[in-house]
Amino acid sequence: MLQPVIIAGGSGTRLWPLSRKLYPKQFLTLVGDKTMLQMTVERLAGLKCLPPIIVCNEEHRFIAAEQLRELDIDHGGIILEPCARNTAPAICLAALLANEENPENNLLILPADHFMGAPELFCEAVVHSQAAAQAGALITFGIHPREPATGYGYIKMAEGHASPHPIDQFIEKPCTEAAEQYVASGEYLWNSGIFLCSSGVYLSELEHFRPDIFSACVSAWDNRSTDGDFVRPDCVSFENCPDESIDYAVMEQTDKARVTPIDPDWNDLGSWRSLLEQLPKTVAGNVETGDVLCRDSSNNYIHAQHKLVGLLGIDNLVIVDTKDALLVAHKDRVEDIKLIVKELDNQQRPETQQHREVFRPWGKYDAMDSDERFQVKRITVKPLAKLSLQMHHHRAEHWVVVKGTAKVTIDGVDSLVSENESVYIPIGAVHSLENPGKIPIELIEIQTGSYLGEDDIVRIEDRYGRA
């Protein structure tokens, strides 16, 4: 059987400020009405396969689970990486899980942040390649290059062989001159980062070429814990694992590597420029998302998330407006956005970590305003959801319900708070908030005190395993 493995780690810094470390691009809706993760899962509908295994960061677990729930699609487990260690260890964890079911199952390893305009062509290539994978090949899928792009790795196919082809050479991201030569020769493919192999063969090759990675992952897996749908490898063992990609650790070392060329209208949507190329444009060549008004402006990408954005006499820019950050960049410099992110990280600014609107397993909150001794949030709680039973050492809270009816517990006393009613939670009071109804509730929370950080939450009970 075919066992899909969706790798949903990564931070997507090149799509800042829309992509943040706690809400990266694989969970964003960039094309159409589905997120990148959801589109990857739906792509599997054209294949006969098992429910997908998801590998993601511990901090993204509820986002991934909620997006799968929205699709009403089963999964084969959500493996939570305690820290980022690249694709070779992530795939090893998934292979160890799959191996427990059947070591001869083929793993179809998919990044969660790719776009395919013709997924049926991809599915045909997977079906075509399964026999070779079953026979022991480690197959990657190469994209016929559309241009001499320097943001992708390249693969040189061996001549005189049927697909899947043996591989002559893996090439790292080249300079423009080299990329032009590769494309002109017709012998090279873009490295898509999509793989097909049996779990047993991958584990065997990884153990042979990188026993340090293999042993660290096996130790982390043997000492794992489970929490509902979530599988948590041992943190200490996994932190000791080297950081390495599957390309370096296995594919460039093994003699079992093969490549299947495909052309499914693929794009990794790794930058604002790639989105400008992919999305529908106006007559002037602009991509306009949100409330946008353009006059005498062309070839721009404009994403207006929070307010009206007007352009006059502007060409070749990327303009991305969110509730807490505004990016203006020339489209030829978008690969350097990581420099801005790095500087913000050096300044310990929160804008690289999360949005002003933050999602939680129970709903979300929007940090609307703050100063030294107060903070105002708009909180939305999903039907039948409940925040943790908690207390704070440094802040008091006032809750004003503006929609629905909330069940509030303060020091063991329950009460119902309806629209236009409020309640006060003193410093040190043990409290919780629950939505007992069938519609979302909304409330305004005013925090006051000497310290207002999210780490001033002492969770006593929590249905989401965070206590």
C-alpha positions as CSV (number, residue, x, y, z in Angstrom):
1,M,0.0,0.0,0.0
2,L,1.0,3.6,-0.5
3,Q,1.6,5.5,2.8
4,P,1.6,9.3,2.3
5,V,3.8,11.3,4.6
6,I,3.2,15.1,4.7
7,I,6.1,17.2,6.0
8,A,4.5,20.3,7.6
9,G,7.5,21.8,9.4
10,G,9.3,24.9,8.3
11,S,8.8,28.6,9.0
12,G,8.3,30.2,5.6
13,T,10.3,33.3,6.4
14,R,10.4,34.5,2.7
15,L,6.6,35.0,2.9
16,W,6.8,37.3,5.9
17,P,4.8,39.2,7.2
18,L,1.9,36.8,6.2
19,S,3.9,33.8,7.3
20,R,5.1,33.7,10.9
21,K,7.0,31.1,12.8
22,L,3.9,30.2,14.8
23,Y,1.7,30.3,11.7
24,P,3.9,29.5,8.7
25,K,2.9,29.3,5.0
26,Q,1.8,25.7,4.9
27,F,-1.2,26.7,7.1
28,L,-2.1,29.8,5.0
29,T,-4.6,30.2,2.3
30,L,-2.5,31.5,-0.6
31,V,-4.2,30.1,-3.7
32,G,-8.0,29.3,-3.8
33,D,-10.0,28.7,-0.6
34,K,-7.9,25.9,1.0
35,T,-4.7,26.1,3.0
36,M,-1.5,24.7,1.5
37,L,-1.7,21.7,3.9
38,Q,-5.3,21.1,2.9
39,M,-4.5,21.2,-0.8
40,T,-1.7,18.7,-0.2
41,V,-4.1,16.3,1.5
42,E,-6.8,16.7,-1.1
43,R,-4.2,15.9,-3.8
44,L,-4.1,12.4,-2.5
45,A,-7.7,11.8,-3.6
46,G,-6.4,10.7,-7.0
47,L,-4.4,7.8,-5.4
48,K,-5.3,4.6,-3.6
49,C,-3.5,5.1,-0.3
50,L,-3.6,4.9,3.4
51,P,-4.5,8.0,5.6
52,P,-1.5,10.4,5.6
53,I,1.0,10.6,8.4
54,I,1.6,14.3,9.3
55,V,5.0,15.5,10.7
56,C,4.9,19.0,12.1
57,N,6.3,21.2,14.9
58,E,5.0,20.8,18.4
59,E,3.8,24.4,18.4
60,H,1.7,23.8,15.2
61,R,-0.1,20.7,16.4
62,F,-3.5,22.2,17.0
63,I,-3.4,24.2,13.7
64,A,-2.6,21.0,11.7
65,A,-5.3,19.0,13.6
66,E,-7.9,21.6,13.1
67,Q,-7.2,22.0,9.3
68,L,-7.5,18.2,8.9
69,R,-10.7,18.2,10.9
70,E,-12.2,20.9,8.6
71,L,-11.6,18.5,5.6
72,D,-13.2,15.6,7.6
73,I,-10.3,13.4,6.5
74,D,-8.7,10.7,8.6
75,H,-5.0,10.7,9.2
76,G,-2.4,8.0,10.2
77,G,-1.0,10.0,13.1
78,I,0.4,13.4,13.8
79,I,4.1,13.2,14.7
80,L,5.3,16.3,16.7
81,E,8.9,17.3,16.2
82,P,10.3,18.7,19.5
83,C,12.6,20.9,17.5
84,A,13.5,21.4,13.8
85,R,16.1,18.9,12.5
86,N,15.4,19.0,8.7
87,T,13.8,16.4,6.5
88,A,16.1,13.3,7.0
89,P,15.1,12.9,10.7
90,A,11.5,13.9,10.1
91,I,11.1,11.3,7.4
92,C,12.9,8.7,9.6
93,L,10.2,9.2,12.3
94,A,7.4,8.7,9.8
95,A,9.2,5.6,8.4
96,L,9.5,4.1,11.9
97,L,5.7,4.6,12.4
98,A,4.9,3.2,8.9
99,N,7.3,0.3,9.4
100,E,5.3,-0.9,12.4
101,E,2.4,-1.5,10.1
102,N,4.2,-2.9,7.1
103,P,7.9,-2.4,6.2
104,E,7.1,-3.0,2.5
105,N,4.6,-0.1,2.3
106,N,5.8,2.7,-0.1
107,L,6.2,6.1,1.5
108,L,5.1,9.0,-0.6
109,I,6.8,12.0,1.0
110,L,5.2,15.4,0.3
111,P,6.1,18.9,1.5
112,A,2.9,20.6,2.8
113,D,3.6,23.9,1.0
114,H,3.6,23.0,-2.7
115,F,1.0,24.0,-5.4
116,M,0.1,21.7,-8.3
117,G,-2.3,23.0,-10.9
118,A,-2.6,19.6,-12.6
119,P,-2.5,17.1,-9.6
120,E,-3.8,14.3,-11.9
121,L,-0.4,14.3,-13.8
122,F,1.4,14.0,-10.5
123,C,-0.8,11.0,-9.4
124,E,-0.1,9.3,-12.8
125,A,3.7,9.7,-12.2
126,V,3.3,8.2,-8.7
127,V,1.4,5.2,-10.0
128,H,4.0,4.8,-12.7
129,S,6.9,4.8,-10.2
130,Q,5.5,2.5,-7.5
131,A,6.9,-0.7,-8.9
132,A,10.4,0.7,-9.0
133,A,10.0,1.9,-5.4
134,Q,8.7,-1.6,-4.4
135,A,11.8,-3.1,-6.0
136,G,14.1,-1.0,-3.8
137,A,14.6,2.4,-5.6
138,L,14.6,5.7,-3.8
139,I,12.7,7.9,-6.2
140,T,12.5,11.7,-6.3
141,F,10.2,13.6,-8.6
142,G,11.9,16.2,-10.9
143,I,10.1,19.2,-12.4
144,H,10.7,20.2,-16.0
145,P,12.2,23.6,-15.5
146,R,10.2,26.6,-17.0
147,E,13.0,29.1,-16.5
148,P,16.6,29.3,-15.3
149,A,15.5,29.7,-11.7
150,T,18.3,30.0,-9.1
151,G,16.1,29.3,-6.1
152,Y,15.9,25.5,-6.7
153,G,18.3,22.6,-6.7
154,Y,18.8,20.7,-10.0
155,I,19.0,17.1,-10.9
156,K,20.9,15.7,-13.9
157,M,19.3,12.6,-15.4
158,A,21.4,9.8,-16.7
159,E,21.0,9.3,-20.5
160,G,19.6,6.2,-22.2
161,H,17.4,5.0,-19.4
162,A,13.6,4.7,-19.0
163,S,11.8,6.6,-16.2
164,P,12.5,6.5,-13.3
165,H,15.9,7.5,-14.5
166,P,19.2,6.9,-12.7
167,I,20.7,10.2,-11.4
168,D,24.1,11.5,-12.6
169,Q,24.3,14.5,-10.3
170,F,22.6,16.6,-7.7
171,I,23.3,20.3,-8.0
172,E,22.7,22.9,-5.3
173,K,21.1,26.2,-6.1
174,P,23.2,27.5,-9.1
175,C,24.1,30.9,-10.3
176,T,22.1,32.4,-13.2
177,E,24.6,31.5,-15.8
178,A,24.8,27.9,-14.7
179,A,21.0,27.7,-14.5
180,E,20.6,29.0,-18.0
181,Q,23.0,26.2,-19.3
182,Y,21.1,23.5,-17.4
183,V,17.7,24.6,-18.8
184,A,19.1,24.9,-22.4
185,S,20.6,21.4,-22.2
186,G,17.3,19.7,-21.5
187,E,19.1,17.2,-19.2
188,Y,18.3,18.8,-15.9
189,L,15.2,18.9,-13.7
190,W,14.2,21.0,-10.7
191,N,14.5,19.1,-7.4
192,S,10.9,19.1,-6.1
193,G,11.6,17.6,-2.6
194,I,9.0,14.9,-3.2
195,F,10.1,11.3,-2.7
196,L,8.8,7.7,-3.1
197,C,10.4,4.7,-1.4
198,S,9.6,1.8,0.9
199,S,9.9,2.6,4.6
200,G,12.3,-0.4,5.0
201,V,14.7,0.7,2.3
202,Y,14.8,4.3,3.6
203,L,15.6,3.2,7.1
204,S,18.2,0.8,5.8
205,E,20.0,3.4,3.7
206,L,19.8,6.0,6.4
207,E,21.3,3.6,8.9
208,H,24.1,2.8,6.4
209,F,25.0,6.3,5.4
210,R,24.1,8.3,8.6
211,P,24.0,6.0,11.6
212,D,24.1,9.0,13.9
213,I,20.8,10.3,12.5
214,F,19.3,6.8,12.5
215,S,20.2,6.0,16.1
216,A,19.1,9.3,17.5
217,C,15.7,8.9,15.8
218,V,15.3,5.3,16.9
219,S,16.0,6.4,20.5
220,A,13.5,9.3,20.2
221,W,10.9,6.9,18.8
222,D,11.4,4.1,21.3
223,N,10.9,6.6,24.1
224,R,7.9,8.4,22.5
225,S,4.7,9.3,24.3
226,T,1.2,9.6,22.8
227,D,-1.5,12.1,23.5
228,G,-4.7,11.4,21.5
229,D,-3.8,11.8,17.8
230,F,-0.4,13.3,18.7
231,V,2.8,11.2,18.9
232,R,5.7,12.9,20.7
233,P,9.2,11.5,20.1
234,D,11.5,11.9,23.1
235,C,12.7,15.4,23.2
236,V,16.3,14.9,24.5
237,S,17.1,12.1,22.0
238,F,15.7,14.1,19.1
239,E,17.5,17.3,20.1
240,N,20.8,15.3,19.8
241,C,20.0,14.3,16.2
242,P,22.0,16.1,13.5
243,D,20.2,18.6,11.3
244,E,20.3,17.2,7.8
245,S,18.2,17.0,4.6
246,I,17.2,13.7,3.0
247,D,19.2,14.9,-0.1
248,Y,22.5,15.2,1.8
249,A,21.9,12.3,4.2
250,V,20.7,9.7,1.7
251,M,19.9,10.6,-1.9
252,E,23.3,12.0,-2.8
253,Q,25.0,8.9,-1.2
254,T,23.0,5.9,-2.3
255,D,23.2,4.0,-5.6
256,K,19.4,3.4,-5.4
257,A,18.4,7.0,-6.3
258,R,16.2,7.5,-9.3
259,V,14.2,10.4,-10.7
260,T,10.8,10.6,-12.4
261,P,10.2,13.7,-14.5
262,I,6.8,15.4,-14.0
263,D,5.1,18.5,-15.2
264,P,2.0,19.1,-13.0
265,D,2.1,22.9,-13.1
266,W,4.2,22.8,-9.9
267,N,5.2,25.8,-7.8
268,D,6.6,25.7,-4.3
269,L,5.2,29.2,-3.6
270,G,8.4,30.1,-1.7
271,S,8.3,33.8,-2.3
272,W,6.1,36.7,-3.1
273,R,7.4,36.7,-6.6
274,S,6.3,33.1,-7.1
275,L,2.8,34.1,-6.0
276,L,2.8,37.0,-8.4
277,E,3.6,34.6,-11.2
278,Q,1.0,32.0,-10.1
279,L,-2.1,34.0,-9.2
280,P,-4.6,35.6,-11.6
281,K,-3.7,39.1,-12.6
282,T,-5.5,42.3,-13.6
283,V,-5.1,43.7,-17.1
284,A,-2.2,45.8,-15.7
285,G,-0.5,42.6,-14.4
286,N,-1.3,43.2,-10.7
287,V,-2.2,40.5,-8.2
288,E,-4.7,42.2,-5.9
289,T,-6.0,40.5,-2.7
290,G,-8.3,42.3,-0.3
291,D,-9.4,46.0,-0.5
292,V,-7.0,47.4,-3.2
293,L,-7.3,50.4,-5.5
294,C,-4.7,50.7,-8.3
295,R,-4.3,53.5,-10.8
296,D,-1.4,53.7,-13.4
297,S,0.4,50.9,-11.5
298,S,1.5,47.5,-13.0
299,N,3.2,44.2,-12.2
300,N,2.6,44.5,-8.4
301,Y,1.6,42.0,-5.8
302,I,-0.7,43.6,-3.3
303,H,-2.2,41.8,-0.3
304,A,-4.4,44.0,1.8
305,Q,-5.5,42.1,4.9
306,H,-6.6,44.8,7.2
307,K,-7.2,48.1,5.4
308,L,-7.6,49.8,2.0
309,V,-4.3,49.9,0.1
310,G,-4.1,52.4,-2.8
311,L,-1.4,52.5,-5.4
312,L,-0.7,55.4,-7.8
313,G,2.1,55.3,-10.4
314,I,3.8,52.3,-8.8
315,D,5.4,49.3,-10.6
316,N,7.1,46.0,-9.7
317,L,6.5,46.2,-6.0
318,V,5.3,43.7,-3.4
319,I,3.1,45.3,-0.8
320,V,1.7,43.1,2.0
321,D,-0.4,44.7,4.8
322,T,-1.3,42.8,7.9
323,K,-2.7,44.0,11.2
324,D,0.7,44.5,12.8
325,A,3.2,44.9,9.9
326,L,3.6,46.3,6.4
327,L,6.1,45.1,3.8
328,V,7.0,47.1,0.8
329,A,9.7,45.5,-1.4
330,H,10.8,45.5,-5.0
331,K,9.8,42.2,-6.6
332,D,13.4,41.5,-7.6
333,R,14.5,41.7,-3.9
334,V,11.9,39.4,-2.3
335,E,14.5,36.6,-1.8
336,D,16.2,39.0,0.7
337,I,13.1,39.3,3.0
338,K,14.9,36.9,5.3
339,L,17.3,39.7,6.1
340,I,14.5,41.8,7.5
341,V,13.3,38.8,9.5
342,K,16.8,38.2,10.9
343,E,17.1,41.8,12.0
344,L,13.6,41.7,13.7
345,D,14.7,38.5,15.4
346,N,17.9,40.2,16.6
347,Q,15.7,42.9,18.1
348,Q,13.5,40.3,19.7
349,R,10.5,41.7,18.0
350,P,7.3,39.6,18.2
351,E,6.3,40.3,14.6
352,T,8.3,37.3,13.3
353,Q,6.8,34.9,15.8
354,Q,3.0,35.4,15.5
355,H,0.3,37.6,14.1
356,R,-1.7,40.0,16.1
357,E,-4.5,37.4,15.7
358,V,-3.5,34.2,17.4
359,F,-5.2,30.8,17.0
360,R,-5.7,28.4,19.8
361,P,-7.4,25.0,20.0
362,W,-10.4,26.6,21.6
363,G,-10.6,29.5,19.1
364,K,-8.6,32.7,18.7
365,Y,-7.7,36.1,20.1
366,D,-6.8,39.4,18.5
367,A,-4.4,41.6,20.6
368,M,-6.1,44.9,19.7
369,D,-4.2,47.4,21.9
370,S,-1.6,47.4,24.6
371,D,0.6,49.7,26.7
372,E,2.9,49.2,29.7
373,R,0.1,48.2,32.2
374,F,-2.8,47.2,30.1
375,Q,-3.8,45.0,27.1
376,V,-7.0,44.6,25.2
377,K,-8.0,41.4,23.4
378,R,-10.9,40.3,21.3
379,I,-11.5,36.6,22.2
380,T,-13.6,34.2,20.1
381,V,-14.4,30.8,21.6
382,K,-15.7,28.0,19.4
383,P,-18.9,26.1,20.4
384,L,-18.5,23.6,23.2
385,A,-14.8,24.7,23.6
386,K,-13.2,25.6,26.9
387,L,-10.1,27.5,27.9
388,S,-7.9,26.0,30.5
389,L,-8.5,26.3,34.3
390,Q,-5.8,28.8,35.1
391,M,-4.6,31.7,37.2
392,H,-2.3,34.7,36.9
393,H,0.3,36.0,39.3
394,H,0.6,39.5,37.9
395,R,-2.6,40.6,36.1
396,A,-6.3,41.0,36.6
397,E,-8.9,40.6,33.8
398,H,-12.2,42.1,32.9
399,W,-14.4,40.2,30.4
400,V,-17.2,41.9,28.5
401,V,-19.4,39.5,26.5
402,V,-20.5,41.0,23.1
403,K,-21.9,37.9,21.5
404,G,-23.4,34.6,22.9
405,T,-23.4,33.4,26.5
406,A,-20.2,32.3,28.4
407,K,-19.9,30.0,31.3
408,V,-17.4,31.5,33.7
409,T,-15.8,29.8,36.7
410,I,-14.0,31.8,39.3
411,D,-12.6,30.1,42.4
412,G,-15.0,27.2,42.0
413,V,-18.2,29.3,41.4
414,D,-19.9,29.0,38.1
415,S,-22.0,31.7,36.4
416,L,-23.4,32.5,33.0
417,V,-22.5,35.8,31.5
418,S,-24.6,36.9,28.5
419,E,-24.3,39.7,25.9
420,N,-23.7,43.2,27.4
421,E,-22.7,41.7,30.7
422,S,-19.2,41.7,32.3
423,V,-17.2,39.9,35.0
424,Y,-14.0,40.7,36.9
425,I,-11.2,38.1,37.6
426,P,-8.8,39.3,40.3
427,I,-5.1,38.6,40.4
428,G,-4.6,35.0,41.7
429,A,-8.2,33.9,41.1
430,V,-8.5,30.4,39.6
431,H,-10.8,30.7,36.6
432,S,-11.9,29.3,33.3
433,L,-14.1,30.3,30.3
434,E,-16.3,27.9,28.4
435,N,-18.7,28.1,25.5
436,P,-21.7,25.8,26.3
437,G,-23.7,26.9,23.3
438,K,-23.9,26.1,19.6
439,I,-22.6,29.5,18.2
440,P,-19.2,31.1,18.8
441,I,-19.0,33.6,21.7
442,E,-17.1,36.8,21.5
443,L,-15.8,38.9,24.3
444,I,-13.5,41.8,25.0
445,E,-10.8,41.1,27.6
446,I,-9.0,44.0,29.3
447,Q,-5.9,42.9,31.2
448,T,-4.3,45.2,33.8
449,G,-1.3,44.6,35.9
450,S,2.5,44.8,36.3
451,Y,3.2,42.0,33.8
452,L,1.0,40.9,30.8
453,G,3.1,38.2,29.1
454,E,1.5,35.0,27.9
455,D,3.9,33.1,30.2
456,D,2.0,34.4,33.2
457,I,-0.5,31.6,32.8
458,V,-0.5,28.8,35.3
459,R,-2.6,26.0,33.8
460,I,-4.2,23.7,36.4
461,E,-6.5,21.7,34.1
462,D,-6.6,21.7,30.3
463,R,-8.5,19.4,27.9
464,Y,-5.9,20.1,25.2
465,G,-2.9,18.6,27.2
466,R,-1.2,21.9,27.9
467,A,-1.4,21.8,31.8
